[in-house]
Amino acid sequence: LVLYLILNWLPTLVTSKGLAVSIAPLASMWFNLGGVAGALLLAPFVDRFGFKAPITLGFSGLALALAGLSVATIWCPGEDSNLHGVTR
């Protein structure tokens, strides 16, 4: 359910923060690539410590990323600002 909500609402969240519509699919792509990288990086920890701690760590990271997205306008205020070359 969480994956469904994020993948379907991420483009809307990104554009609501003032970024160009052309950036929205890139946000979804990077979210998916981050999921693959996270799965590969967390797999050894699951083998060593069980699933509880790595899953908690993964969801905590996701919560931090979403919190960062929610305050993106505070981090990058103004119409003329950019996000490291990403146009608004």
Secondary structure, DSSP 8 states (H G I E B T S, - for coil): -HHHHHHHHHHHHHHHTT--GGGHHHHHHHHHHHHHHHHHHHHHHHHHH-SHHHHHHHHHHHHHHHHHHHTHHHHS-SSS--BTTB--
